[in-house]
């Protein structure tokens, strides 16, 4: 926070602070998982595809996924990262509309798939779970709205610094060389997250690399100087 003001990236950022399964009472969580069946997705496998009819929802147990939307001109925007405990596909299941986004495994993912009819019937019979799902949807929308408003005031350089700091917090692993991000994102995925072109992100990463703020190698990023990233976010001349 700067000057005591909270920002969207201080309140959950890319991953919700409390995923869906963690919000449920143990008996409700066990009952919900029991009506599904286990499923495994390999790294980079498509879990759900934009504009497809909805047939099921997924409860993620292990591994992380990315949620993206493709524009008509081919631009891919990264909307969110969803991981253990999260639910995906619930919006289309409840609205009975086509899927609004594509979900792709960033690493091997284990999940429980629940057929759409069984899922909606479960919610109809369990008000506590339905209310928790409503609370999750509200929290996600509030975070998205706050982020959209504050994102507009930042430069691409500042947005990239925010994103890197978020990933350090949520997916950072301390190593001898620095804080390694355990989620491998491509430059195009970074660009889709910060609302810029891949070329612009490549230039910014090259600059950070030249100043020894980060180390990059294909999808591997190690953050060496998070303090510099924080100064960039604060609007300093770092």
Buried (B, 14 or more C-beta within 10 A) or exposed (E): EEEEEEBBBEBBBBBBEBBBBEBBEEEBBEBBBEEBEEBEBEEEBEBBEBEEEBBBBBBBBEBBBBBBBBEEEEEBBBBBBBBBBBBBBBBBBBEEEEBBBBBBBBBBBBBBBBBBEBBBEBBEEBEEBBEBBEEBBEBBEEBEEBBEEBBEEBEBBBBBBBBBBBBBBBBBEEEEEBBBBBBBBEBBBBBBBBBBBBEBBBBBBEEBBEEEBBBBEEEEBBBBBBEBBBBBBEEEEB
